[in-house]
Amino acid sequence: MISLEALRDLAQLGVERYGYWGILGLGLSVAVYQPMAPDLFLAAGPPLGMDPYVALPVAVAGTLAGSAGGYALGMYLGRKILRIFRLKERYVERAEDLFRKYGTLGVALAAISPVPLRETSWLAGTFRMPLGRFLLAVAVGIVPRYCGAVLLGHVLGKTF
């Protein structure tokens, strides 16, 4: 288990070394691989002098762009990957029905929760959720989550 102190040190190093570019990179990486979300940088930013009015839009833009990339991967490769894993068609159809029924709400919940947004983005593309609705749902989920991370960093201040 990673200690809070280790996370704090990692976030501080990331903010000091990469700043806003680090937040953008983490957001963009959501489609492929993401060892950590921008939240940690956003929480560590205020105590280290990072302007939240710059950091928040950068994190949101990066995550939206990265999510759109994951959507594109799902759109072009999703069905092929499902076939490679030899999933039964009825399971795929059932998943697609659930995604069509709860897609927007499901994406928003995934974006605000620790559920990996990467997989949600792939599925949204695979099942052809309308891109505009998908990106709106991502924004609805990540904006309060990222604001909470900044607020946490502000409240905890230098002790974080």
Secondary structure as the mmCIF struct_conf table of DSSP 4:
data_model
#
loop_
_struct_conf.conf_type_id
_struct_conf.id
_struct_conf.beg_label_comp_id
_struct_conf.beg_label_asym_id
_struct_conf.beg_label_seq_id
_struct_conf.end_label_comp_id
_struct_conf.end_label_asym_id
_struct_conf.end_label_seq_id
HELX_RH_AL_P HELX_RH_AL_P1 LEU A 4 LEU A 28
HELX_RH_3T_P HELX_RH_3T_P1 SER A 29 ALA A 31
TURN_TY1_P TURN_TY1_P1 VAL A 32 VAL A 32
BEND BEND1 PRO A 35 MET A 36
TURN_TY1_P TURN_TY1_P2 PRO A 38 PRO A 38
HELX_RH_AL_P HELX_RH_AL_P2 ASP A 39 ALA A 44
TURN_TY1_P TURN_TY1_P3 GLY A 45 GLY A 45
HELX_RH_3T_P HELX_RH_3T_P2 PRO A 46 LEU A 48
TURN_TY1_P TURN_TY1_P4 GLY A 49 GLY A 49
HELX_RH_AL_P HELX_RH_AL_P3 PRO A 52 ILE A 84
TURN_TY1_P TURN_TY1_P5 PHE A 85 ARG A 86
HELX_RH_AL_P HELX_RH_AL_P4 GLU A 89 ILE A 112
BEND BEND2 SER A 113 VAL A 115
HELX_RH_AL_P HELX_RH_AL_P5 LEU A 117 THR A 126
TURN_TY1_P TURN_TY1_P6 PHE A 127 ARG A 128
HELX_RH_AL_P HELX_RH_AL_P6 LEU A 131 LEU A 156
HELX_RH_3T_P HELX_RH_3T_P3 GLY A 157 THR A 159
#
